[in-house]
Amino acid sequence: MKIYTKGGDKGKTSLLGGSRVSKAHLRIDAYGNVDELNSWMGVLRDHKENTSRNLLFIEIQDRLFTIGSQLAKEPGESKFPIPDISESDVERLEATIDEMNENLPPMKNFILPGGHQLVSFTHVTRTVCRRAERGVVALKEHEEVNDLIITYLNRLSDYLFMLSRKLTQELNASEVPWVPKK
């Protein structure tokens, strides 16, 4: 089977269900951002420092694949059964955030991204997650979107921020506060 179909050579692509839309369509942008986010989660998973988190990262990547598939599906399309995002997916992230937060020093300032390459990659992943969330919100302004997708992406970005702080602690890196110039 060839990987290329030439079907998108004129700037159109197909949704699950068969409709052809512009590659610049909000729906394509939304699931493209989720796809990029999933790839960045893979970058985080590939670091040995995250070995203990691999199962959670794979779960997150699975959920992101589900979200991308839901976004790639034509509104109202039912021929392609795709699992749903559930409240328990959000609760899993919240529980992990709370667990990490218990052993971190309280924040008194915003934090400048950096301190260690893995911490920086985590911040990049967080900002891609925020972009993905904004893309889904923009799509929701025009078409029906499951609200839990937005909630999940919002909570995932919170998780990634807390993960960056936890990694900073585990790696004995410096957390540099942002102190605005006067």
N, C-alpha and C positions, 0 to 999 in steps of 0.2 A: 504494500500500500504506500503510495506517495504521500508525503507530508504536505505538499503544496497542492492546492486545488485551482488556483488562479481566480477563484471566485471573488476575492477581495481586491483585485488589482485596480478597480475603478473607485475604491473608497467606500464600498458597501460591505456589510457582513450580515450573517444570518443569526437571528435569535433562536433559542430552543423553541421550536414550533414552526419555524420556516420563514417568518417575516424577514425581509431585507431592510436594513436601516443603515444610515451613514455611520462610518466608524467614529465620527465626532458626536454621535448621539449621546445624551446624558446617561443612558443606560449602559452603553459601551464604556464610557469613561468611568462610571461607577464600578462596574465589575473589573475593569482594567486596573483600577487603583487597589481593589481587594486582591487581585492576582499579584500585584507588586508587593503588597503587604505580606502575602503568604510567602513570597520568595525571601523577603527580609527575615521572616520568622525562621526560615530554613538556615539563613546565615547565622542567626543566634543559636539555633540548635546544633550547628556544626562545631561550636566552640566547646572544648573539653571542660571548661569551667561551668558549662550548663548541663553536663551529663545527668545530674540528678533531676533536672527539669525536663528531660527529653520526652517523657510520657505526656506531660502537660502541653509541651510545645506541639507534639504530634496531634493531640486533641484539639488545640487551637487551630492548627493548620487544617484539620478535618472540618472544623466549624467554618473556617474561612472559605474552604472549597464549597461547602454547602451554601454559604452566603453568595458566593460568586455564581453558583448554579441558579439560585433563586433569582438573582438579578439578571441573568442571561435568558431567563424564560420569559416568553411573551406574557403580558398581563392576561389572566384568564386561561392560560394554557394548562391542560390537565393530562395530556398524553405522557408527559415525562414526570414520573413520581420523584420528587426530591424531598429529602428529610427537612424538617423544620428546625429552626433555632428555637430553643425553649428557655423558659425562665431559669431552669436549673443550670443552663450553660452560663448565664449571667451570674447566678449565685456562686458557681464554682470559682469564677474570677474574683468575685467579692471576698469569698472566704480566703483565697490565696493572698489577696491584697492585705486583708486584716492581719493575717498571720505574719507577713513580712513587716508590716508596720509596727508590730509589737516590740521588735528589737532594733528599731532604727531611732536615731536621735530626732527630736522634733525639729521641724523646719521653721526657720525664722526669716528666711529670705528665699527668693527664687534661686534656682541653681543653674550655673552655666554648664551646658553639656560638655562632657569630656572627662579627663582624668585617667582613662585607660581605653585602649582601642575597643574592647568589648562594651564598655559603658557607652562610648560614642556610637557604636553600631546599634545599641539598644535605643538611644535617643533618636537616631535616624529612623528606626523602625516605628517608634512612637509618633514621629511627625508624619510618616507615610500613613499610619493608622488614622491620624486626625484628618488628613487629606481624603482618605477613603470615606470617612464619616461625612465630611462636607459634601462629597460627591453623591452619597446616598441621600442626604438631606435635600440637595438640589433636585435630584430625581423625584423625590417624594412630593416636591412642590408641583409636579406636573403629572405624575402617575402614581398608582397605588404601590406602596412598599410596606412590607411587614415592619411595624414599629420596633420589634425586638431586634431587627438587624441594626438599627441605629443605636439602640441601647447597648447591644453587645459590643459594637465598635467603640462606643464611648467608654465602656468599662474596660475594654482591652487596652485602650490608650492609657487609662489610669493604671492598669496592671503594669504596662511597660515602663511607666514613670517610676513606679515603686520598685520594679525589677532593676532599673538603672541605679537607684539608691542602694538596693540590697547588694548588687554586684560591686558597687563602689566600696561598700563596707567589707565584703568578702575578699576583695582584691587589695585591700589596704590602700586604695587610691584616695586622692584628695577630692573632696566635694567643695567646689568653689562657689561661694554665695555670690549672687549678683547684688552689688551695692551701688545704687545709682549715684552718679557724680552730682555734686551739688553746685 
